[in-house]
Amino acid sequence: MECCIELEQKEKSILQTIQKTLNKHYVKLQEQSDKIIFYLPPYFYFIDSISSLIFRYIQLGKECIIVLPSEEAIVSIGLRNAEHVVKIIKELEIMGGRCYTVNEQSIYENEYEICFLCSEYSDRIPTSLRSIARYVVALQVTAIYTHMYQIKGRFEDVFSENARHMIDYLVVSDFIGNWICKRDQRWKEKLLCFGYPKLDTLYFSLKNECEIPKKWQDRISGKKVYLFTTNNLEPTWLDFFADKDDARIAIWRPHPHGLNDVERQKKVAAISERYNIIIDDTESYYLSFQISDALIAQTHSSVMMNYLYTGKPICLYERDELYKTAVINYRKEPWYKSAFSTSNAREVLEFIRRIECNEFVVTKEQEVYRKYVTSNFDGKVCDRVYNFFEMKKYRN
């Protein structure tokens, strides 16, 4: 009962913070000519995926309007989601971004050079925004469209005829651009295969050493570190990491939604206390990417795709029933073929042992697939997007 009351109080507090931050009247800046608007969803990981592009436009002197859903919609996703959204909003406003809810009517009185949005929402953009933006540009925000492999009709929903007509361009990686065109060639004329904005954040995060929390430093010192991003940890894995071993330690990073529930948080915390396992509940996985020696990931995972950029070993763990219910055969995908895969929990431990014995190598065939799916990784995705539309402006 006390937990419920405490949770309600936190939700009320974070809701008030969001309201205070977003509920303000838009004041037009007369000296600005080009205005860029970002129409964002309530999920912090989608917002975070686009934030590098927003920061770049702000740095280059553009007036950036960031439009978010209602405060209630953000909080309804979960308290942790709302807390992360608040942090991102504050960072954007410190940099010079101007954040509002979708209900602030005065923002629709402007004309915008570009309206950016997540590609999953291409057919949901308000008509009022579509009519006042010179270009409507959808952005790839995850490395792969994971849900499309399991949900029938999901590809057709996201890449519908209506979505194609609602936007002018879709910014994607080379791999995703080819992947879309194999399923619907009509999208080719809309694609800008520059990479997706999150790649720039990942690029600079891997180039610069992240600060390791003191409580992590003591636990990982001198050990092999294995990052798990599976939904759960199998009993055999827990047994394997049961002892306070001097040779190895695991980092488990559950899906963000998996930590919204208080009881779930308690269970996850108990695992860290009992086993030789660190729980990574930080805002991003960049630190875990840096300090880990290998990844054990759920099948068709965007985290797995981004881990490929580290060049480190990857084990894909899948359940046979998942493959049987797939609507797209993911085992034929280049990203799947770029990693070791198994449906046997004990083979995951064999994968770990091979790494510790320096017996695991990425095969030449896997290297070919890795190279194919990891293009556009140079820290210049946002610059390519910006330069493309600047050139179009001067040509016109």
N, C-alpha and C positions, 0 to 999 in steps of 0.2 A: 504494500500500500504506500509506504514511504517513497519507494522508487517511482511509482506512478505519479505521486504528487510532485516529486522533484523533477521528473521529466516534463510534466505540464508547465511547471514554473520556467524551466529552461526554454521550452518551445515558445512560451509567452514572451520571454525576454528577447529571444532571437527574432521573433516576429516584430516586436517593437523597434529593434535595431534596424531591421530591413526597411520598415515603414519610414523611420526617421531618415534613412539614407536615400531612399528612392522617391518618397512622396514630396516632390518639390516641383515648382513651376519652371518650365523651360524658358530661358531668356535667350533670345537670338543674339548671336555675336555678329554685328554688322560687318566687321573687318574681314571676316572669313568668307571665302568664296566657295571652295569645295568642301562639302560636308559628306561624311561617310557615316552610314548607320549600320549597326550590327544588331540583328534580330535574333535573340538567343533563347534557348530552352531553359527549363528549371534545373537541369542536372549539372552539377558543378564540374564533372569530368568532361562534358561537352564544352562548357564555357572555358575551362582551362585549355582545351585543345585549340581554341581559337585565339586565346589571349595574346599569344606571341604576335599575331597579325595586327591585333588592336594596338599593342604597344608600338609596333613598327610604324603604323600610320600616325600615331600621336607624335612619335619622335621626329617624323618627317613633316610635322607642322599642320596636319589635317585636323579639322574639328571632328571629333568622333563621338557620336551619340550611341549609347549602348542601351538597348531596349530589352527588358526582362519581363517575364510573366508576373502575375500578381504575387504579392507577398505570401498569400495562403498557398499558392501552387508550389512555391519554392520550399516552404516548411513541410508541406504534405509529403514530400519525397523522403523526409527524415531529418532529424536534428543535425546529424553530422553533415549531411548535404547542405543544409541551410548555413551552418557555421562556415563551411568552405566557401560558399557563394559570397557570404558577407566579406570574408577575407579578400577574395578576388576583386569584389566591387571597390573596397577601400584602396587596394593597390592601383586599380585603374583610375580612380578619381585623384589619387596623389599624383599620378603621371599626367593628368590633364583630361582624362576621359570624363564623359558626362553621362551618368547612369539614371535611368527612369524606368517606371513600369509601363507596360503596354497601354495603360489607361490614361497616360498624360497626353491629352488631345493636342496640345500646342505643338508637339513634335511633328505632327502630320501636316502642319502648315508650311513646312520647309520643302525645298527641293534638294534631292541628294544625288551626288555623283554615282555612288554605289550603295546598294543594300546587300550586305553579306548575311548569310544564314547557314545553318547546318543542313547538309544534303538530305537528311532524313525528313526534313520538314519543308521540302521544296514546294509541295502542293498545298501547304497550309499557311502560306504568307498572306497577311491581310491585303485585301484588294487596295485599301487606302495606301499601303506602303508601296505596292507594285506600281501604282500610278504616279508616284512622286519620285521614283528612283530611275535614273537614266539606265543603270545596269542592275540587274538582280543576279547575284553570284552565290551559288551554293558551294559549300566547302566540305570536303571529306574530313571527318573528325576522328574516325577510328581507323586502325590499320587495315582491317577487313570488316565486311558487313556480316558479323557473326550470326545474327539471327536468321539471315537468309538461308543458311544451311539447314535449319531445322523447322522453319515456319513456312508452310506452303503458301505461295502467293505473296510473300514478303517482298521479293525482288520486284514483282509487278506493281506492288503498292508504292514503293519508294521511287521507282523509276517508271512511273506511269506516264501515259500520254499527256495528262494534265500537268504533271510536274515538269515535263520537258518543255511545255509551252510557257509555264510560269516563270522560268529562269532564262537568263541569257547565256550563262556559262556555269560549268561545274569544275571546280579545281580539285584535281585528284593526283595520286601517284601514277607513274607509268604502269605499274602492275594492275592497279584497280581500273585504270582507263581501259586497258586491254580486256580485263575481266568483264567490264560492263558491255563493251562492244561485241564480245563473243555471244552475249545474250540478247542484245538489241543494238544493231548497227546504227540505228537512227540517232543514237546519242553521240556519235563521233563528232558531229559539227559543234556540239556544246562543250566538249572537253578541253580543259587546259591542263596538260599533264606536267605540272610544275612540282609535284609533291604536295603534301598537305602540311598546314602550319605547325602542327605538333612536332613534326620532324626537326624543325629548327630548335625548339626547346630541348628535345632529346639530344640533338647534336652538341649543343653548348654544355649541357649537363654532363655528358660523357667526356667532354674535353677538359672540364674543370672539376677538380676533386671536391666532392661534397663533404660537409662537416659531419663526422660520425658522432652520434650521441655517446656520451661517456658510458652509459649503461650497456650500449652495444659493443663498444671497444673492448671492454673487459671480457665479454663473452666470445667474441670472434677472434681474438688475438691468437695468431699461430695456427688457425684451423682452416680447413676447407669449408666453404660456405655454400649451401645449396638453397636456392630460392624456389619455394613452392607457391604457385598461384592457382592450385586446384581448389575446387569448391570445398572439399573436405580432405582430411588427412586419414589415409587408410590405417587400420590397426597395426598392420605389419610395419608401416613407416614409423608410427608412434613408438613401437617396440624398439625399432632400430635406433631411434634418437632418445631412448629412455634414460640412458646413462649420461652423466656429465663427462662426455668423451673429450679427450684432449685433441683428437684428430679432426673432428667434424662438428658442425652445427647447422641447423636448418633455420631459414627465415620463411615464415608463412605469411603471405599477403592475401587475405580473403578479398572477395569482391566487395566494393564499398557498400552495396546494399546489404551485404551479409552482416554488417556491424551496426545497422540502424536499430535493431531490437536490443533492449537492455539485457534480457536473459542470454541472448546469443553472445553479447559482449562479455558476460561473466564466464561463459563456457570457454570462449576463446582465451581469455586471460588465464583461466585455470590450466589450460594446455601449456602455456608458456612457463608457468610456475612449476609444473610437474615434469616437463620434458626439456630436453636440450634444444629448445625451439624459441626463436624470437618472433614475436608478432609484429608485423609491419602494418601499422594503421596510420602512417603518415599520409600527407596529401598526395604525394606522387611516389612512383616506384624507382625514381632515378638513383637514389642512394643504394637501394637493394641491387639494382643493375650493376652499379660500380663495384660493390664489395663481394658479390657472389661469384662463384666459380662455374656454376651451371644452373640451368633452369629446369624445373619439372612443372609443366603447364597443362591445363585443360586443353582438349582438342578445340580447334578453331577459336583461338584466343588472340585478341589484338595485342595483349601483353607479350605473347609469344612472338608475334610478328615483329614488334619493336625490339625485342631482345636479340633478334637476329643481327641487329646493327652493332651489337657488342662483339660479334664473332665468336662467342663462347658456346659450349655444347648445350644442346636442348633435348629434353626427352618429353615427347607428347604422350600424355596418359589419357586413354579413352576407354569408355565402357562400350562393349559390343552392342548393347541395346541402343546407344546413341547413334552408332553408324547405321543400324537397321532402320531407324526412323528418319534419317537424313533425307531431305528433299533435293539436295545438291550433293553429288558424290565428292566430298571434300578430300578423300584419299587420292584423288587425281590432281589435286591442286599443287602448284609448285611449292607453296609454303609448307605443305604437309611433307613433301618429299625432301625438304631441306633439313629435316630433323629426324632423330631416332624416335620411333613410336612403338607403343605397346599397350595392350589391354590387360596385362598381367602386373599386379601390384608388386610382386617379388622381382620382376624384371627391372623395375625402377631402381631397386636396391642394387641390382647387378650393374646397372648403368652408373650408379654412384661409385661402386667398387672399382669399376674400370677406370674412372677418372682418377681415383686415388692411387691406382697402380700405374697411371700414365699410359693406359692401354687404349683409351678412347680417342679416336681421331674422326674428324669430319671428312667424309669420303669426297672424291673428286666430283661425283655426281651431285652430292649435296651442295658442294661449293658452287656448282653451276646454277642450281636453283636458288641458292642464297643470293648470288649476284643479281639474278633476274628480279627478285622481289624487293631488293634493298637499294634501288636507285634513288636519285634525288636527295642524297644525304650529304649535303655540303654546307648547311646552315644558311642557305640563300633562298629558301622557298618563298618567304615573305617578300623579299626584294624582287623576285621574279613576278609575283602577283602585282606588286606596286608598280613596277616598271612597265608591265604590259598595259595597264589602264592609263598610265601617264602618257605612253606613246600613242594610244588610241585617241586620247583627248587632243593631242597636238596634231594628229593626222586629220582629225575631223574639224 
